[in-house]
Structure formats: structure tokens, C-alpha cells
Amino acid sequence: MKNRLKVLRAERDWSQAELAGRLDVSRQAVNAIETGKHDPSLGLAFKISRLFEMPVENIFLDDED
């Protein structure tokens, strides 16, 4: 699954560690999601959506899109 997490994080000038702290996950988890090595759980995807104040589908993109 593709995502815009790295871009959204960079727009706010947050490090991976800062984002991880805001989401209560490890920095490694943020890195794995950003690089597409891991898809977030549905709960984490919604938490990310709320943090960035945008719909989940604006952050996470189907590989076919």
C-alpha cells in the first residue's frame, strides 16, 4: 500500500521519532509504514488520519491507484 506519510510528516517538520511519539508507536514502525514494508492496522490508520486531520484515503493509496 502506498502512502503519503513521509510527505505529510516533512510538511510539519517532524522527525520519524516525533511522529512515532504522537502516535504511540516506535520510530521503526513509522519507518516501516513510510517505506511500504508494513501496512498499519486499521486502528493506527485512523489515528494517523485524525492526527493529520484528513481522510484515511487521502493518506493511504491502493497500489492500483
PyMOL Python script that loads the backbone (N, CA, C, O; Angstrom):
from pymol import cmd

cmd.read_pdbstr("""\
ATOM      1  N   MET A   1       0.844  -1.179   0.000  1.00  0.00           N
ATOM      2  CA  MET A   1       0.000   0.000   0.000  1.00  0.00           C
ATOM      3  C   MET A   1       0.892   1.246   0.000  1.00  0.00           C
ATOM      4  O   MET A   1       1.783   1.386   0.838  1.00  0.00           O
ATOM      5  N   LYS A   2       0.642   2.127  -0.932  1.00  0.00           N
ATOM      6  CA  LYS A   2       1.384   3.384  -0.989  1.00  0.00           C
ATOM      7  C   LYS A   2       0.793   4.358   0.025  1.00  0.00           C
ATOM      8  O   LYS A   2      -0.373   4.246   0.405  1.00  0.00           O
ATOM      9  N   ASN A   3       1.603   5.304   0.452  1.00  0.00           N
ATOM     10  CA  ASN A   3       1.084   6.296   1.389  1.00  0.00           C
ATOM     11  C   ASN A   3       1.853   7.607   1.265  1.00  0.00           C
ATOM     12  O   ASN A   3       2.935   7.661   0.680  1.00  0.00           O
ATOM     13  N   ARG A   4       1.272   8.654   1.824  1.00  0.00           N
ATOM     14  CA  ARG A   4       1.856   9.999   1.791  1.00  0.00           C
ATOM     15  C   ARG A   4       2.412  10.401   3.151  1.00  0.00           C
ATOM     16  O   ARG A   4       2.643  11.582   3.408  1.00  0.00           O
ATOM     17  N   LEU A   5       2.624   9.423   4.017  1.00  0.00           N
ATOM     18  CA  LEU A   5       3.021   9.717   5.392  1.00  0.00           C
ATOM     19  C   LEU A   5       4.326  10.509   5.475  1.00  0.00           C
ATOM     20  O   LEU A   5       4.416  11.467   6.243  1.00  0.00           O
ATOM     21  N   LYS A   6       5.317  10.127   4.709  1.00  0.00           N
ATOM     22  CA  LYS A   6       6.613  10.821   4.756  1.00  0.00           C
ATOM     23  C   LYS A   6       6.458  12.284   4.332  1.00  0.00           C
ATOM     24  O   LYS A   6       7.038  13.175   4.953  1.00  0.00           O
ATOM     25  N   VAL A   7       5.688  12.529   3.292  1.00  0.00           N
ATOM     26  CA  VAL A   7       5.465  13.897   2.801  1.00  0.00           C
ATOM     27  C   VAL A   7       4.715  14.720   3.847  1.00  0.00           C
ATOM     28  O   VAL A   7       5.088  15.857   4.135  1.00  0.00           O
ATOM     29  N   LEU A   8       3.663  14.144   4.408  1.00  0.00           N
ATOM     30  CA  LEU A   8       2.877  14.859   5.412  1.00  0.00           C
ATOM     31  C   LEU A   8       3.724  15.166   6.650  1.00  0.00           C
ATOM     32  O   LEU A   8       3.621  16.249   7.227  1.00  0.00           O
ATOM     33  N   ARG A   9       4.548  14.219   7.045  1.00  0.00           N
ATOM     34  CA  ARG A   9       5.432  14.415   8.196  1.00  0.00           C
ATOM     35  C   ARG A   9       6.440  15.525   7.900  1.00  0.00           C
ATOM     36  O   ARG A   9       6.681  16.390   8.742  1.00  0.00           O
ATOM     37  N   ALA A  10       7.019  15.500   6.721  1.00  0.00           N
ATOM     38  CA  ALA A  10       8.020  16.503   6.338  1.00  0.00           C
ATOM     39  C   ALA A  10       7.407  17.901   6.259  1.00  0.00           C
ATOM     40  O   ALA A  10       8.058  18.884   6.613  1.00  0.00           O
ATOM     41  N   GLU A  11       6.170  17.994   5.800  1.00  0.00           N
ATOM     42  CA  GLU A  11       5.492  19.293   5.736  1.00  0.00           C
ATOM     43  C   GLU A  11       5.374  19.936   7.109  1.00  0.00           C
ATOM     44  O   GLU A  11       5.334  21.161   7.229  1.00  0.00           O
ATOM     45  N   ARG A  12       5.320  19.108   8.137  1.00  0.00           N
ATOM     46  CA  ARG A  12       5.198  19.606   9.509  1.00  0.00           C
ATOM     47  C   ARG A  12       6.550  19.695  10.207  1.00  0.00           C
ATOM     48  O   ARG A  12       6.635  20.095  11.368  1.00  0.00           O
ATOM     49  N   ASP A  13       7.612  19.315   9.483  1.00  0.00           N
ATOM     50  CA  ASP A  13       8.970  19.330  10.016  1.00  0.00           C
ATOM     51  C   ASP A  13       9.104  18.427  11.244  1.00  0.00           C
ATOM     52  O   ASP A  13       9.799  18.769  12.201  1.00  0.00           O
ATOM     53  N   TRP A  14       8.431  17.267  11.207  1.00  0.00           N
ATOM     54  CA  TRP A  14       8.516  16.296  12.288  1.00  0.00           C
ATOM     55  C   TRP A  14       9.503  15.207  11.894  1.00  0.00           C
ATOM     56  O   TRP A  14       9.544  14.787  10.738  1.00  0.00           O
ATOM     57  N   SER A  15      10.289  14.756  12.848  1.00  0.00           N
ATOM     58  CA  SER A  15      11.149  13.597  12.618  1.00  0.00           C
ATOM     59  C   SER A  15      10.295  12.338  12.736  1.00  0.00           C
ATOM     60  O   SER A  15       9.155  12.389  13.198  1.00  0.00           O
ATOM     61  N   GLN A  16      10.856  11.219  12.315  1.00  0.00           N
ATOM     62  CA  GLN A  16      10.129   9.964  12.489  1.00  0.00           C
ATOM     63  C   GLN A  16       9.875   9.707  13.968  1.00  0.00           C
ATOM     64  O   GLN A  16       8.820   9.195  14.344  1.00  0.00           O
ATOM     65  N   ALA A  17      10.840  10.061  14.801  1.00  0.00           N
ATOM     66  CA  ALA A  17      10.689   9.855  16.242  1.00  0.00           C
ATOM     67  C   ALA A  17       9.560  10.719  16.806  1.00  0.00           C
ATOM     68  O   ALA A  17       8.800  10.262  17.659  1.00  0.00           O
ATOM     69  N   GLU A  18       9.447  11.963  16.337  1.00  0.00           N
ATOM     70  CA  GLU A  18       8.365  12.837  16.799  1.00  0.00           C
ATOM     71  C   GLU A  18       7.002  12.272  16.399  1.00  0.00           C
ATOM     72  O   GLU A  18       6.075  12.230  17.207  1.00  0.00           O
ATOM     73  N   LEU A  19       6.894  11.843  15.148  1.00  0.00           N
ATOM     74  CA  LEU A  19       5.629  11.263  14.692  1.00  0.00           C
ATOM     75  C   LEU A  19       5.315  10.004  15.488  1.00  0.00           C
ATOM     76  O   LEU A  19       4.172   9.792  15.894  1.00  0.00           O
ATOM     77  N   ALA A  20       6.311   9.181  15.709  1.00  0.00           N
ATOM     78  CA  ALA A  20       6.117   7.953  16.480  1.00  0.00           C
ATOM     79  C   ALA A  20       5.588   8.268  17.879  1.00  0.00           C
ATOM     80  O   ALA A  20       4.687   7.590  18.373  1.00  0.00           O
ATOM     81  N   GLY A  21       6.142   9.288  18.511  1.00  0.00           N
ATOM     82  CA  GLY A  21       5.675   9.680  19.834  1.00  0.00           C
ATOM     83  C   GLY A  21       4.227  10.136  19.819  1.00  0.00           C
ATOM     84  O   GLY A  21       3.463   9.813  20.729  1.00  0.00           O
ATOM     85  N   ARG A  22       3.848  10.877  18.802  1.00  0.00           N
ATOM     86  CA  ARG A  22       2.467  11.365  18.686  1.00  0.00           C
ATOM     87  C   ARG A  22       1.486  10.216  18.459  1.00  0.00           C
ATOM     88  O   ARG A  22       0.320  10.294  18.847  1.00  0.00           O
ATOM     89  N   LEU A  23       1.975   9.147  17.823  1.00  0.00           N
ATOM     90  CA  LEU A  23       1.116   8.004  17.514  1.00  0.00           C
ATOM     91  C   LEU A  23       1.248   6.873  18.533  1.00  0.00           C
ATOM     92  O   LEU A  23       0.503   5.894  18.482  1.00  0.00           O
ATOM     93  N   ASP A  24       2.192   7.010  19.450  1.00  0.00           N
ATOM     94  CA  ASP A  24       2.461   5.987  20.466  1.00  0.00           C
ATOM     95  C   ASP A  24       2.886   4.661  19.826  1.00  0.00           C
ATOM     96  O   ASP A  24       2.417   3.587  20.202  1.00  0.00           O
ATOM     97  N   VAL A  25       3.790   4.773  18.847  1.00  0.00           N
ATOM     98  CA  VAL A  25       4.400   3.599  18.213  1.00  0.00           C
ATOM     99  C   VAL A  25       5.906   3.833  18.161  1.00  0.00           C
ATOM    100  O   VAL A  25       6.371   4.918  18.508  1.00  0.00           O
ATOM    101  N   SER A  26       6.663   2.846  17.740  1.00  0.00           N
ATOM    102  CA  SER A  26       8.113   3.009  17.636  1.00  0.00           C
ATOM    103  C   SER A  26       8.494   3.773  16.367  1.00  0.00           C
ATOM    104  O   SER A  26       7.724   3.837  15.409  1.00  0.00           O
ATOM    105  N   ARG A  27       9.685   4.344  16.380  1.00  0.00           N
ATOM    106  CA  ARG A  27      10.198   5.016  15.196  1.00  0.00           C
ATOM    107  C   ARG A  27      10.342   4.006  14.061  1.00  0.00           C
ATOM    108  O   ARG A  27      10.120   4.335  12.895  1.00  0.00           O
ATOM    109  N   GLN A  28      10.718   2.770  14.410  1.00  0.00           N
ATOM    110  CA  GLN A  28      10.869   1.722  13.402  1.00  0.00           C
ATOM    111  C   GLN A  28       9.536   1.411  12.731  1.00  0.00           C
ATOM    112  O   GLN A  28       9.494   1.107  11.539  1.00  0.00           O
ATOM    113  N   ALA A  29       8.456   1.486  13.490  1.00  0.00           N
ATOM    114  CA  ALA A  29       7.129   1.251  12.907  1.00  0.00           C
ATOM    115  C   ALA A  29       6.786   2.341  11.903  1.00  0.00           C
ATOM    116  O   ALA A  29       6.252   2.058  10.831  1.00  0.00           O
ATOM    117  N   VAL A  30       7.093   3.591  12.251  1.00  0.00           N
ATOM    118  CA  VAL A  30       6.857   4.712  11.325  1.00  0.00           C
ATOM    119  C   VAL A  30       7.673   4.504  10.058  1.00  0.00           C
ATOM    120  O   VAL A  30       7.156   4.677   8.954  1.00  0.00           O
ATOM    121  N   ASN A  31       8.938   4.135  10.204  1.00  0.00           N
ATOM    122  CA  ASN A  31       9.796   3.906   9.045  1.00  0.00           C
ATOM    123  C   ASN A  31       9.247   2.787   8.165  1.00  0.00           C
ATOM    124  O   ASN A  31       9.232   2.913   6.940  1.00  0.00           O
ATOM    125  N   ALA A  32       8.800   1.707   8.773  1.00  0.00           N
ATOM    126  CA  ALA A  32       8.271   0.569   8.009  1.00  0.00           C
ATOM    127  C   ALA A  32       7.011   0.955   7.235  1.00  0.00           C
ATOM    128  O   ALA A  32       6.813   0.504   6.107  1.00  0.00           O
ATOM    129  N   ILE A  33       6.163   1.783   7.837  1.00  0.00           N
ATOM    130  CA  ILE A  33       4.952   2.235   7.146  1.00  0.00           C
ATOM    131  C   ILE A  33       5.327   3.175   6.011  1.00  0.00           C
ATOM    132  O   ILE A  33       4.810   3.044   4.901  1.00  0.00           O
ATOM    133  N   GLU A  34       6.225   4.122   6.278  1.00  0.00           N
ATOM    134  CA  GLU A  34       6.623   5.088   5.243  1.00  0.00           C
ATOM    135  C   GLU A  34       7.250   4.414   4.037  1.00  0.00           C
ATOM    136  O   GLU A  34       7.026   4.841   2.904  1.00  0.00           O
ATOM    137  N   THR A  35       8.019   3.383   4.260  1.00  0.00           N
ATOM    138  CA  THR A  35       8.712   2.710   3.156  1.00  0.00           C
ATOM    139  C   THR A  35       7.877   1.609   2.510  1.00  0.00           C
ATOM    140  O   THR A  35       8.324   0.961   1.564  1.00  0.00           O
ATOM    141  N   GLY A  36       6.660   1.397   3.025  1.00  0.00           N
ATOM    142  CA  GLY A  36       5.777   0.396   2.436  1.00  0.00           C
ATOM    143  C   GLY A  36       6.095  -1.027   2.826  1.00  0.00           C
ATOM    144  O   GLY A  36       5.556  -1.965   2.239  1.00  0.00           O
ATOM    145  N   LYS A  37       6.972  -1.209   3.821  1.00  0.00           N
ATOM    146  CA  LYS A  37       7.313  -2.559   4.265  1.00  0.00           C
ATOM    147  C   LYS A  37       6.248  -3.136   5.191  1.00  0.00           C
ATOM    148  O   LYS A  37       6.184  -4.346   5.411  1.00  0.00           O
ATOM    149  N   HIS A  38       5.414  -2.251   5.729  1.00  0.00           N
ATOM    150  CA  HIS A  38       4.373  -2.673   6.674  1.00  0.00           C
ATOM    151  C   HIS A  38       3.155  -1.778   6.482  1.00  0.00           C
ATOM    152  O   HIS A  38       3.283  -0.561   6.354  1.00  0.00           O
ATOM    153  N   ASP A  39       1.989  -2.384   6.463  1.00  0.00           N
ATOM    154  CA  ASP A  39       0.749  -1.610   6.427  1.00  0.00           C
ATOM    155  C   ASP A  39       0.267  -1.424   7.861  1.00  0.00           C
ATOM    156  O   ASP A  39       0.334  -2.356   8.662  1.00  0.00           O
ATOM    157  N   PRO A  40      -0.215  -0.239   8.190  1.00  0.00           N
ATOM    158  CA  PRO A  40      -0.689  -0.021   9.561  1.00  0.00           C
ATOM    159  C   PRO A  40      -1.991  -0.778   9.814  1.00  0.00           C
ATOM    160  O   PRO A  40      -2.745  -1.090   8.893  1.00  0.00           O
ATOM    161  N   SER A  41      -2.225  -1.060  11.087  1.00  0.00           N
ATOM    162  CA  SER A  41      -3.520  -1.644  11.457  1.00  0.00           C
ATOM    163  C   SER A  41      -4.597  -0.611  11.151  1.00  0.00           C
ATOM    164  O   SER A  41      -4.297   0.569  10.969  1.00  0.00           O
ATOM    165  N   LEU A  42      -5.826  -1.044  11.096  1.00  0.00           N
ATOM    166  CA  LEU A  42      -6.928  -0.122  10.835  1.00  0.00           C
ATOM    167  C   LEU A  42      -6.993   0.947  11.925  1.00  0.00           C
ATOM    168  O   LEU A  42      -7.218   2.123  11.639  1.00  0.00           O
ATOM    169  N   GLY A  43      -6.796   0.531  13.164  1.00  0.00           N
ATOM    170  CA  GLY A  43      -6.816   1.483  14.270  1.00  0.00           C
ATOM    171  C   GLY A  43      -5.725   2.538  14.136  1.00  0.00           C
ATOM    172  O   GLY A  43      -5.971   3.722  14.364  1.00  0.00           O
ATOM    173  N   LEU A  44      -4.523   2.112  13.767  1.00  0.00           N
ATOM    174  CA  LEU A  44      -3.420   3.063  13.601  1.00  0.00           C
ATOM    175  C   LEU A  44      -3.664   3.971  12.397  1.00  0.00           C
ATOM    176  O   LEU A  44      -3.343   5.158  12.440  1.00  0.00           O
ATOM    177  N   ALA A  45      -4.225   3.421  11.333  1.00  0.00           N
ATOM    178  CA  ALA A  45      -4.532   4.240  10.152  1.00  0.00           C
ATOM    179  C   ALA A  45      -5.506   5.362  10.520  1.00  0.00           C
ATOM    180  O   ALA A  45      -5.347   6.498  10.072  1.00  0.00           O
ATOM    181  N   PHE A  46      -6.512   5.043  11.335  1.00  0.00           N
ATOM    182  CA  PHE A  46      -7.461   6.075  11.770  1.00  0.00           C
ATOM    183  C   PHE A  46      -6.802   7.087  12.704  1.00  0.00           C
ATOM    184  O   PHE A  46      -7.128   8.274  12.668  1.00  0.00           O
ATOM    185  N   LYS A  47      -5.885   6.622  13.531  1.00  0.00           N
ATOM    186  CA  LYS A  47      -5.162   7.530  14.430  1.00  0.00           C
ATOM    187  C   LYS A  47      -4.317   8.510  13.600  1.00  0.00           C
ATOM    188  O   LYS A  47      -4.266   9.702  13.904  1.00  0.00           O
ATOM    189  N   ILE A  48      -3.663   8.005  12.562  1.00  0.00           N
ATOM    190  CA  ILE A  48      -2.879   8.851  11.658  1.00  0.00           C
ATOM    191  C   ILE A  48      -3.800   9.847  10.962  1.00  0.00           C
ATOM    192  O   ILE A  48      -3.470  11.026  10.831  1.00  0.00           O
ATOM    193  N   SER A  49      -4.942   9.370  10.523  1.00  0.00           N
ATOM    194  CA  SER A  49      -5.926  10.222   9.862  1.00  0.00           C
ATOM    195  C   SER A  49      -6.353  11.378  10.762  1.00  0.00           C
ATOM    196  O   SER A  49      -6.418  12.524  10.317  1.00  0.00           O
ATOM    197  N   ARG A  50      -6.641  11.082  12.017  1.00  0.00           N
ATOM    198  CA  ARG A  50      -7.044  12.133  12.962  1.00  0.00           C
ATOM    199  C   ARG A  50      -5.904  13.109  13.221  1.00  0.00           C
ATOM    200  O   ARG A  50      -6.126  14.317  13.300  1.00  0.00           O
ATOM    201  N   LEU A  51      -4.680  12.589  13.356  1.00  0.00           N
ATOM    202  CA  LEU A  51      -3.533  13.449  13.624  1.00  0.00           C
ATOM    203  C   LEU A  51      -3.314  14.455  12.492  1.00  0.00           C
ATOM    204  O   LEU A  51      -3.047  15.630  12.746  1.00  0.00           O
ATOM    205  N   PHE A  52      -3.426  13.997  11.255  1.00  0.00           N
ATOM    206  CA  PHE A  52      -3.206  14.874  10.111  1.00  0.00           C
ATOM    207  C   PHE A  52      -4.492  15.565   9.639  1.00  0.00           C
ATOM    208  O   PHE A  52      -4.480  16.334   8.678  1.00  0.00           O
ATOM    209  N   GLU A  53      -5.590  15.279  10.325  1.00  0.00           N
ATOM    210  CA  GLU A  53      -6.879  15.908  10.035  1.00  0.00           C
ATOM    211  C   GLU A  53      -7.283  15.781   8.569  1.00  0.00           C
ATOM    212  O   GLU A  53      -7.657  16.754   7.914  1.00  0.00           O
ATOM    213  N   MET A  54      -7.194  14.541   8.080  1.00  0.00           N
ATOM    214  CA  MET A  54      -7.630  14.267   6.709  1.00  0.00           C
ATOM    215  C   MET A  54      -8.112  12.825   6.617  1.00  0.00           C
ATOM    216  O   MET A  54      -7.717  11.978   7.419  1.00  0.00           O
ATOM    217  N   PRO A  55      -8.964  12.552   5.638  1.00  0.00           N
ATOM    218  CA  PRO A  55      -9.487  11.188   5.486  1.00  0.00           C
ATOM    219  C   PRO A  55      -8.374  10.166   5.235  1.00  0.00           C
ATOM    220  O   PRO A  55      -7.353  10.473   4.619  1.00  0.00           O
ATOM    221  N   VAL A  56      -8.596   8.964   5.720  1.00  0.00           N
ATOM    222  CA  VAL A  56      -7.635   7.871   5.547  1.00  0.00           C
ATOM    223  C   VAL A  56      -7.250   7.718   4.075  1.00  0.00           C
ATOM    224  O   VAL A  56      -6.079   7.525   3.749  1.00  0.00           O
ATOM    225  N   GLU A  57      -8.256   7.805   3.183  1.00  0.00           N
ATOM    226  CA  GLU A  57      -7.970   7.577   1.757  1.00  0.00           C
ATOM    227  C   GLU A  57      -7.114   8.679   1.139  1.00  0.00           C
ATOM    228  O   GLU A  57      -6.602   8.499   0.034  1.00  0.00           O
ATOM    229  N   ASN A  58      -6.945   9.802   1.812  1.00  0.00           N
ATOM    230  CA  ASN A  58      -6.039  10.855   1.326  1.00  0.00           C
ATOM    231  C   ASN A  58      -4.607  10.610   1.773  1.00  0.00           C
ATOM    232  O   ASN A  58      -3.684  11.261   1.283  1.00  0.00           O
ATOM    233  N   ILE A  59      -4.416   9.687   2.691  1.00  0.00           N
ATOM    234  CA  ILE A  59      -3.078   9.363   3.191  1.00  0.00           C
ATOM    235  C   ILE A  59      -2.593   8.043   2.614  1.00  0.00           C
ATOM    236  O   ILE A  59      -1.450   7.923   2.175  1.00  0.00           O
ATOM    237  N   PHE A  60      -3.476   7.060   2.623  1.00  0.00           N
ATOM    238  CA  PHE A  60      -3.117   5.712   2.154  1.00  0.00           C
ATOM    239  C   PHE A  60      -3.791   5.447   0.826  1.00  0.00           C
ATOM    240  O   PHE A  60      -5.001   5.619   0.678  1.00  0.00           O
ATOM    241  N   LEU A  61      -2.980   5.020  -0.151  1.00  0.00           N
ATOM    242  CA  LEU A  61      -3.458   4.828  -1.510  1.00  0.00           C
ATOM    243  C   LEU A  61      -3.346   3.350  -1.893  1.00  0.00           C
ATOM    244  O   LEU A  61      -2.349   2.694  -1.590  1.00  0.00           O
ATOM    245  N   ASP A  62      -4.351   2.852  -2.544  1.00  0.00           N
ATOM    246  CA  ASP A  62      -4.331   1.494  -3.053  1.00  0.00           C
ATOM    247  C   ASP A  62      -3.190   1.376  -4.066  1.00  0.00           C
ATOM    248  O   ASP A  62      -2.961   2.303  -4.843  1.00  0.00           O
ATOM    249  N   ASP A  63      -2.486   0.270  -4.067  1.00  0.00           N
ATOM    250  CA  ASP A  63      -1.373   0.077  -5.014  1.00  0.00           C
ATOM    251  C   ASP A  63      -1.819   0.229  -6.461  1.00  0.00           C
ATOM    252  O   ASP A  63      -1.004   0.535  -7.331  1.00  0.00           O
ATOM    253  N   GLU A  64      -3.097   0.020  -6.723  1.00  0.00           N
ATOM    254  CA  GLU A  64      -3.603   0.111  -8.093  1.00  0.00           C
ATOM    255  C   GLU A  64      -3.860   1.552  -8.520  1.00  0.00           C
ATOM    256  O   GLU A  64      -4.046   1.811  -9.709  1.00  0.00           O
ATOM    257  N   ASP A  65      -3.873   2.502  -7.572  1.00  0.00           N
ATOM    258  CA  ASP A  65      -4.125   3.909  -7.911  1.00  0.00           C
ATOM    259  C   ASP A  65      -2.897   4.550  -8.489  1.00  0.00           C
ATOM    260  O   ASP A  65      -2.922   5.732  -8.833  1.00  0.00           O
TER     261      ASP A  65
END
""", "prot")
cmd.dss("prot")
cmd.show_as("cartoon", "prot")
cmd.util.cbc("prot")
cmd.orient("prot")
